[in-house]
Amino acid sequence: MTGRQRQVLQTIADLRARNGVMPSMREIGAACGGITIHAVACHIAALVRVGAMTGLAGSRPGYIASRGYTITAAGHALLAPHALCSMCGQPVPTTTEATP
């Protein structure tokens, strides 16, 4: 997931928590520093592909209706705070993420 995709996902979660409804593409774009609706839609489509979100199909193939998406459990897990390494600043895997 890219940094911008993570920002879009976090913004959606924040706006949903604040307003009680999923934000529109325009609201997401404005909250992310003025990115276009097309860019928001592309980021959401990428988040759907990686399983961080689910979308309701719109009238056209590949189209996600505004407000027609939700954050999955996997998406919420990506937003969960991680401990950062004091040496390099990278996220440290939790015990559930660590590989044997």
N, C-alpha and C positions, 0 to 999 in steps of 0.2 A: 504494500500500500504506500502510495506517495504521501509526502507531507501535506499537499493540498487536499488529497482525498481524506486524510485524517482530520484536517481542519474542517472540511465540509461535514463529515460525520459528527464531529464534536459540536459544530454549530447547529446541526439538525437536532441533536440531543438536547442542547441548551435551550433552543427556541421551543422545543416540544415541552420541556419541563416548565418553562416560564409561562407559555401561553395555553397549554393544555390541549393543543391540536398540532398536527404536523404542519410545518411551515410550507409556504408556497416556494416555488423555484425563485421567484423574484425576491422574497424575504431572505432566502439563503444567500443569494448572490450579493445582496446589499450588506448582510452581516459578515460576509467573507471579503469585504473590501471592494465591492463593486464588480465582481466577476459577472460575466454575461449569463443569461438564462441557459444558453446553449452549453456553456462550460459547466454549469451546475448539473445539467441533465447528463452530460458525458461523465462527470465524476460519480453521479448516482448510479449510472449504468455500470461503471467499473466496480463500484461497491456491491452492486447486485451480483456481478460475476464472481467476486471473491467470497460471497456469502455473508457480507456484513449487513446487507439490507435485502429486503424482498420488495418487489414492485408489482403493482397490478397492471396488467397489460392495457394499453390504451387502444385507440382505434387503428393505429398504424403499427406495423412490425417494428420492434425496437424502441417504441415510444412508451415512456412511463408518464402516466397522468400526474399532474400537479397534486400534491398531497396524497397520492395513491401509492405510498410506500411506507415501510416500517423498518425499524432497526431490529435485526435478529439478535439472539443471545450471543452469537459469535461477534457481532458488531459491538454489543455492550462490553464484551470481554476485552475487545481491542481498546476500548475507552477507559478501562479500569486502570487506576494509577499503578505504576510500576516503581519499584525501588531503582534508583540510578546508581551506577558504579561510581565510586568516589574518584577513581583514577581517570576514566575515560568519558563519563557522563552518559554511557549507553544504558538502556534498560536491562536490568538483571532478571532472568527468568524466575518466576515463582516456582514453588515446589510442584505445582500441577503442570507447569510448562517444561520443567527440566526433563531432559531425555536421559535414559539410563546409559 
